[in-house]
Amino acid sequence: MSEKDLRRYSRVVVDGVEQAPSRAMLRAVGFTERDFQRPQIGIASTWSMVTP
C-alpha cells in the first residue's frame, strides 16, 4: 500500500516562490511554519438565512 500525498491540494496554494503572498497572508493570521507542513482543510457551508 502506497502512502497518499496528504498535501496534494495544499501544496498548490502555499508551496513555491510564486506562493509567497499566500504564505504571507496566512502567517499574518497566525500560521506557523509547522502549519504549512500539514494538510490544509477548508469547511464551507452554503446555508444562509438570506437564501431560501
N, C-alpha and C positions, 0 to 999 in steps of 0.2 A: 504494500500500500504506500503510495507516494504522499509526501507532505503537501498540503494545499498552501497556496500563496494567500495568506490571510490579508495581506495589504495590497491585493491586486488593484483595487479601485482607489484606495487611499494614496497609493504611490503616484497616481496621475495628478492628484491635487497638490501634494506637498514635496515631492522629490525633484531634485534637479535645480540648476541655477535659474531656469526660467520661472520657477515657482516661488522665488524669494519673496515676492509681495504677499502671496498666500500665507507663507510661514510667518511673515512679519505681523499680519493681521491676527493670526491665531496666537502668536506669542503675546500680543497686546491684550488678549482676553484671558491670559493665564496658562497657555500651553507651555509645557517644559520639553526639553529635548527627548525625554523618555516618552512623552505623549506622541511624538512624531514616529516613534518606533513601533507603536501599537496600531492595530486597525482602527480606523475611524468609522463610527456608526452614527447614522442620522435617523431621526424619527420624525415623520411628518404626519400631520392629520389634516384631512380635508373637511372635517366637521367644523361648522361655524353657525352662530346664531343668525348671521346675515343671510346665508343661503338656505333655501328650503330643502 
